[in-house]
Amino acid sequence: MANPEGDSLNEQSELETHVIPLPQTRKNPVHNRAPPIKMQDFVTFAARHPISNSLTYQQLSPDHTTFLSAISNVQEPRIFQEANTQDGWKRAMTDELLALAQNQTWSIVKLPKGKHVVGSRWLYKTKFNSDGTIDRHKTRLVTQGFTQNFGVDYKETFAPVAKMNTIRVLLSVVVNKGWLMCQMDVKNAFLHGNLEEEVYMKLPSGHPQASDPTLVC
C-alpha cells in the first residue's frame, strides 16, 4: 500500500527544489544632475544693482499711478459664458455681430456633406481712457486657425500690418517737418480680400442662429 503521508512529503520536497526565485526589483542608476552642456558657456551671478532699486511706483506721477491701478483692477473675461453674464460685454458682442452682418463678411448656409468646419472664438479687450476710466469694451471674433487644414482651408498666411520701424520713421518725419499728426481709431476694420478657398466656420456663440448645428458661416 502506498503511504499518502510519504507521497505528500516527496511532492513537497520536489516543489521546494523547483521553486523559481522571484525577479529582483530593477533599480535605475543614480544620475548626476547637471546643467545642459550648452549652458556651460554662460556665467550667472547676482545683480549688483537690482532693477527694483531704480524702478518703483513712487517715482510715477499720480495720474499714471491711478491709470495703472485701474488697469490692474479690471479683469477681462476669458470665455463666452463669462462675458455673456455682463451687459457691457453682451452689447459689445452684439455690435460686432451686427458689423459683420452689415459688411457681408459671410453667408449663413447649410454645411455641405464632406466639408471641413473651422472653429471660432471670442476675444475680449478693455479700452481705457488716459485717466484710467473705461472707454469701451472691445470684442473680436476670430477663427481657430489650429483647426484649419493646409491646402483645404488655406494655402498661405500673411498679415498686412505696419512694422514698428515704419512707424518710427513716420514719427521722425512728422517731428522734423513740423507737421500736425492726428490719431483715429476705426471701430470695425476689415480687410477687403476675396478668398479662393471655401471656408466654413461654426456659428459663433451668441449668434441668433447658433442653436442650429447644421448652419455654418
BELNORWO-V268705 format. One line per field, one symbol per residue. phi: phi as a letter, one per 40 degrees, with the letter a starting at -180 (. if undefined). burial: # if it has 16 or more other C-alpha atoms within 10 Angstrom, else .. Layout:
phi = ???
burial = ???
This chain:
phi = .ccccccccccccccccbccccccccbccccccaddccccccbbacccbdcccbbbcccccdccccccccccccbccbbcdccccbcccccccccccccccccfcabcbccccgccbccaacbbaccbcccgcccacbbbbbccccccbcgbcabababcbccccccccccccccccgccbbbbbccbbbccacccccbbbccccgcdbccccccbc
burial = .................................................................##.........#..#..##....##.##.###.#...........#....#####.#.#.#.....#....###.#......#....#.............................................########........###
